[in-house]
């Protein structure tokens, strides 16, 4: 001990103190979630998983409500969850005095059912300005089993865009039934009972073929015109072009 | 000569340091690491473009469920309206934003138009996780990319790095926020809020590994695509009937 200079001894005390405090802080003071990635992940994951839910999920609704869930699965709204229209209901599950919303106003249904060109064809859409103005939707349509209040007579009730397009075309004089045959069930269950479409180019040829007796229609030679294409691959039948 | 001796001694210490590190790793792995015998699901989402009606129920439900601020620029999930015009121009508007509400929607010279719901793709190879300087964002063992709000500095690197624009800076917490597949819901066996409220099943959710999963049928029956496949991010959000113009 005598041989070690005083200055070195003092310095080494400082070094040891720093080393001890580093080891203490790094391994004993800092929580594992700060030093170990796995522990940090586990902690943050559980923290995220423990957050409260707002939407209860429609499975739990059927525990108390019997009539509506039983009815909705039969109709066109079968894919809808209760909370799609009634809003988040976890608060209602925990405290029955808190009621979820029941949208009865005319503004709500057009969120999905207003006509919009970007919407997929076949999705039922209306023009809220023209469709029974000011009447609340639920006056005619039961939201848990939505269907038209009476069986539609005109094709345009559902196929409005086609009807409007045809109205400004050369085919304005043709009835829908000239080209399509719709079984009666199509009015009630349109997706399972489809209307027919013309099978081949000979059908258009009954008016547009050169040997047709229809004098008003433009004539083409079916044998040479269009090759192997069907007529509607080039000409849209609801809006055929000028020449 | 003395310097050479010292260097030689130091070099001989290098493998020793490696051994120390390996031993310390071994200790932690035994203590806290994930249970390898328990097989976890790999959560994924399927989006059917042909079924989306652009009703925006999903993004409203998401905002309610996850306390996302009401302004349309803060979103965990959003819906884009694509309009491909006759001159092949492509218009993309954000559903719910002013430009979309203003009326110039799907004009008459549109060739085709459709909605594209978007959200975090929960990449298996996520650029956002790579760039985080403090490891605040990470992939869980069931494949969801999460952000630890307590650790996030709010530097915004991840927001820049995400090629899908799926992250935003939360104006209240000043930390990065993003879709978690509603991690707090799916761990309870519930569906993510957007999937729960979707009226047309345009969004389906499930385990990508499971055979009894709606995603399995989707992958079998439809033509499937992911967004920006060239970036090799390996998204877990898959799209059916996706148009080639969608970026």
Interface residues (C-beta under 8 A of the other chain):
Chain A: X32 X36 X37 X38 X39 X40 X41 X42 X44 X45 X47 X48 X49 X50 X51 X52 X53 X54 X55 X57 X58 X77 X79 X80 X81 X83 X84 X87 X88 X111 X112 X116 X117 X118 X119 X120 X123
Chain B: X28 X29 X32 X33 X34 X50 X51 X52 X53 X54 X55 X56 X57 X61 X64 X65 X81 X82 X83 X105 X106 X110 X113 X114 X115 X135 X138 X140 X141 X146 X148 X150 X151 X180 X183 X184 X185 X187 X188 X190 X191 X193 X196 X197 X198 X199 X200 X201
